[in-house]
Amino acid sequence: MYHNPVLLKQSVDDLVTNPDGIYVDCTFGGGGHSREILSRLSDKGRLFSFDQDLDALKNTIDDPRFTLINQNFRFLENSLLMYGISQIDGVLADLGVSSHQFDEAERGFSTRSNAPLDMRMNVMQGLDAKRVINDYEEEQLADIFYYYGELREARKLARDIVHHRKTKSIDTTEDLKKLFSYLPPHKVNKFYAQLFQAIRIEVNQELEVLKEMLVQAYNVLKPEGRLVVISYHSLEDRLVKRFLKNGMFEGEPERDIYGNYKKAFELVKSKAIIPDDQEIEENSRARSAKMRTGIKV
């Protein structure tokens, strides 16, 4: 299976309220969410799905109501305008790396396989993990590890990498992991997961892209349109939670004379939805998922 969609029924239940509406799936992947959305639409409904990964194009759906756009979802608004669409009824974004990308060893996403340091979701872009590890300054690397990987020992990690690469290039995931072979076995898995996450976020500019998509989603949603986001780590979830609350990522919104600020969305549920035990048992990659849904005010 290319990708096992997470929180499939719950996300599409929240998303589709108008069978005749226009919807966007920001992360097409294997098409699981898209197919479920289409099953809820009438003949008048339309679905536009985005994916920058060329591999995902092989999963396209033969349906006159469906359009697959080979673009990063940071270009959501302009891409829809090219099809004459300025307002839509709902947006779904299942963030993170697909099962297919993890399982394709040569993509370099997985900590389990020895592969070239790549981690690009769009293989056509220039920046890859090898360039980040071998070309970034020590301070840049430390910031990436600290802010994107939430690694306390970020400065030491950056120093180790810079010291090693002076004599030998770090070309593969195994080359990188060998630098930290001194770690105790009980810490290894979590450490590598955080390290690889940090590098992947930098390579793909994931947090900046997420911010751009959220703002554009708000712009194109009709009043009472739905925004559904499934995130997989706290950095993403914090951005989504804050944006759904007041339409901002930092700072404080303006308040009226009564001390109330204008809401961007009404939350469908105050707390994030998480997969149940059965789904986690069937799909271990669902264990960190959190889903939040907002209705545009």
C-alpha positions in Angstrom: 0.0 0.0 0.0 1.3 3.4 -1.0 -0.1 5.1 2.1 -2.6 4.1 4.8 -4.7 7.2 5.4 -4.9 8.3 9.0 -8.2 9.3 10.7 -9.9 8.7 7.3 -13.6 8.6 8.3 -13.3 11.3 11.1 -11.5 13.8 8.8 -13.8 13.4 5.9 -16.9 13.5 8.2 -15.7 16.9 9.5 -14.7 18.1 6.0 -17.6 17.4 3.7 -20.8 19.2 4.6 -22.0 20.1 1.1 -22.1 17.2 -1.5 -22.3 19.8 -4.3 -19.3 21.7 -2.9 -15.7 22.3 -4.0 -13.0 20.7 -1.8 -9.2 20.5 -1.6 -7.0 17.7 -0.5 -3.6 19.3 0.1 -1.7 16.1 0.4 -2.9 13.5 -2.1 -0.2 10.8 -1.6 -1.9 7.5 -2.3 -5.3 9.1 -2.7 -7.0 7.5 0.3 -8.5 10.7 1.6 -9.3 11.9 -1.9 -11.2 8.8 -2.8 -13.2 9.0 0.4 -14.0 12.7 -0.3 -15.2 11.8 -3.8 -17.5 9.1 -2.4 -19.3 11.8 -0.4 -19.7 14.2 -3.4 -22.6 14.5 -5.9 -22.1 14.8 -9.6 -21.8 18.6 -9.1 -19.1 18.3 -6.5 -15.4 18.9 -7.3 -12.1 17.9 -5.7 -8.7 19.4 -6.3 -5.8 17.5 -4.8 -2.2 18.7 -4.5 1.1 16.7 -4.3 4.6 17.8 -5.2 6.0 14.2 -5.2 6.2 12.8 -8.7 5.6 9.3 -7.4 2.1 10.4 -6.2 1.0 11.2 -9.8 0.9 7.4 -10.5 -2.1 7.2 -8.1 -4.3 9.7 -9.9 -8.0 9.0 -9.9 -10.0 8.7 -13.2 -13.1 10.8 -12.2 -14.4 13.9 -14.0 -14.9 15.6 -10.7 -11.2 15.2 -9.8 -8.1 17.3 -10.6 -4.6 16.4 -9.4 -2.3 19.4 -9.2 1.5 18.6 -9.2 2.4 21.4 -6.9 3.5 22.1 -3.3 0.4 23.2 -1.4 2.1 26.5 -0.6 0.8 27.5 -4.0 -2.8 26.6 -3.1 -4.5 30.0 -3.9 -2.8 30.7 -7.2 -3.2 27.1 -8.4 -6.9 27.2 -7.8 -7.2 30.5 -9.6 -5.7 28.9 -12.7 -8.8 26.7 -12.7 -11.2 29.6 -12.1 -11.7 28.7 -8.4 -11.7 31.5 -5.9 -13.8 30.1 -3.1 -14.2 26.5 -1.8 -16.1 24.6 0.8 -13.3 22.8 2.6 -9.6 22.0 2.9 -8.0 18.9 4.2 -4.3 18.6 4.9 -2.7 15.3 6.2 0.8 16.6 7.0 4.0 14.7 7.3 5.8 12.0 5.2 3.8 9.3 3.5 4.3 5.6 4.1 5.6 5.3 0.6 8.3 8.0 1.1 9.4 6.3 4.4 9.5 2.9 2.7 11.5 3.9 -0.3 14.9 3.6 1.2 16.7 5.7 -1.5 14.6 8.8 -0.4 16.6 8.9 2.8 13.6 9.6 5.1 13.8 6.5 7.2 16.3 6.0 10.1 16.2 2.2 9.5 17.9 2.1 6.0 21.2 3.2 4.7 20.6 5.6 1.9 21.8 8.9 0.4 21.1 11.9 2.5 18.2 13.3 0.5 14.8 13.7 2.3 13.3 15.9 -0.5 9.6 15.6 -0.9 10.1 17.2 -4.3 13.0 15.5 -5.9 13.3 18.3 -8.4 14.4 20.9 -5.8 18.0 21.8 -5.2 18.4 21.6 -1.4 18.7 18.2 0.0 19.8 16.7 3.4 23.4 16.2 2.2 23.8 19.9 1.5 22.3 20.8 4.8 24.7 18.5 6.8 27.8 19.3 4.8 27.4 23.0 3.9 25.5 24.7 6.7 27.4 26.6 9.3 27.7 25.2 12.8 25.3 27.8 14.2 22.7 27.1 11.5 22.9 23.3 12.2 22.6 23.9 16.0 19.5 26.1 15.5 17.9 23.4 13.2 18.5 20.6 15.7 17.2 22.7 18.6 14.1 24.3 17.1 13.0 21.6 14.6 14.2 18.5 16.5 13.8 19.9 20.0 17.2 18.3 20.8 18.8 19.8 24.0 22.3 18.8 22.9 22.0 20.7 19.6 25.2 22.7 19.8 27.3 19.6 20.6 25.7 17.7 17.7 26.5 20.5 15.3 30.1 20.7 16.5 30.5 16.9 16.0 29.2 17.1 12.5 31.3 20.1 11.5 34.5 18.5 13.0 33.9 15.3 11.1 33.1 16.8 7.7 36.5 18.6 7.7 38.1 15.3 6.8 35.3 13.3 5.2 32.0 14.2 3.6 28.8 12.9 5.2 27.0 11.4 2.3 24.6 8.7 3.7 22.2 8.2 6.5 24.6 5.6 7.9 27.5 8.1 7.8 25.4 10.5 9.9 24.3 7.9 12.4 27.8 6.6 13.0 28.8 10.0 14.3 26.6 9.4 17.3 27.3 5.7 17.9 28.3 6.6 21.5 24.7 7.1 22.5 23.2 4.6 24.9 21.0 2.0 23.2 17.8 3.1 25.0 18.1 6.6 23.6 19.0 5.8 20.0 15.5 5.5 18.4 14.1 8.6 19.8 17.3 10.6 19.1 17.5 9.6 15.4 13.8 10.3 15.0 14.2 13.8 16.3 17.4 14.4 14.3 16.0 13.2 11.0 12.8 15.2 11.6 14.8 18.4 12.1 16.8 17.9 8.9 13.7 17.0 6.9 11.8 20.1 8.1 14.7 22.3 7.0 15.1 20.5 3.6 11.4 20.9 2.8 10.8 24.2 4.7 7.8 22.4 6.2 6.8 24.9 8.9 7.0 27.9 6.5 5.1 26.0 3.9 2.4 25.1 6.5 2.0 28.7 7.5 1.6 29.8 3.9 -1.0 27.1 3.2 -3.0 27.9 6.3 -3.3 31.6 5.4 -4.2 30.8 1.8 -6.8 28.2 3.0 -8.4 30.9 5.1 -8.5 33.2 2.1 -10.2 30.8 -0.2 -12.6 29.2 2.2 -16.2 30.4 2.1 -17.8 31.6 5.3 -18.6 28.4 7.3 -16.1 26.5 5.1 -14.1 23.8 6.9 -10.3 23.5 7.5 -9.2 20.0 8.7 -5.5 19.5 9.5 -3.9 16.2 10.7 -0.4 16.9 12.2 2.2 14.5 13.5 4.5 16.5 15.8 4.1 19.3 18.3 5.7 22.0 16.1 3.0 21.5 13.4 0.2 21.1 15.9 1.1 24.3 17.8 1.0 26.3 14.6 -2.4 24.8 13.5 -3.9 25.2 17.0 -2.9 28.9 17.2 -4.0 29.7 13.7 -7.4 28.1 14.2 -7.8 30.1 17.4 -7.1 33.6 16.1 -5.7 33.5 12.5 -2.1 34.3 13.7 1.1 32.4 14.4 2.7 34.9 16.8 1.9 38.0 18.7 -1.5 39.0 20.0 -4.6 39.8 17.9 -6.4 43.1 18.4 -9.2 43.1 20.9 -12.4 45.1 20.9 -13.4 47.5 23.8 -14.8 44.5 25.7 -11.5 42.6 25.5 -12.6 40.1 23.0 -10.6 39.3 19.8 -12.1 38.4 16.5 -12.1 34.7 15.9 -10.8 33.2 12.6 -12.5 29.9 13.1 -14.9 28.1 15.4 -13.5 24.8 16.6 -15.6 21.7 15.9 -14.1 20.2 19.1 -12.0 22.0 21.7 -9.5 19.2 21.9 -7.6 17.5 19.1 -9.0 14.2 17.8 -6.5 11.3 18.0 -6.7 7.7 16.5 -8.1 5.0 18.7 -6.2 1.9 19.8 -7.4 -0.2 16.9 -6.2 2.3 14.3 -2.8 2.6 15.9 -2.5 -1.2 16.1 -3.3 -1.4 12.4 -1.2 1.5 11.4 1.7 2.4 13.8 2.4 5.6 12.0 -1.0 6.9 13.3 0.2 6.9 16.9 1.3 10.6 16.9 -1.5 12.0 14.8 -3.7 14.9 16.0 -6.6 16.3 14.0 -8.1 19.7 14.5 -11.1 21.2 12.5 -12.1 24.8 12.2 -15.2 26.4 10.7 -14.4 29.8 9.1 -16.2 32.6 10.9 
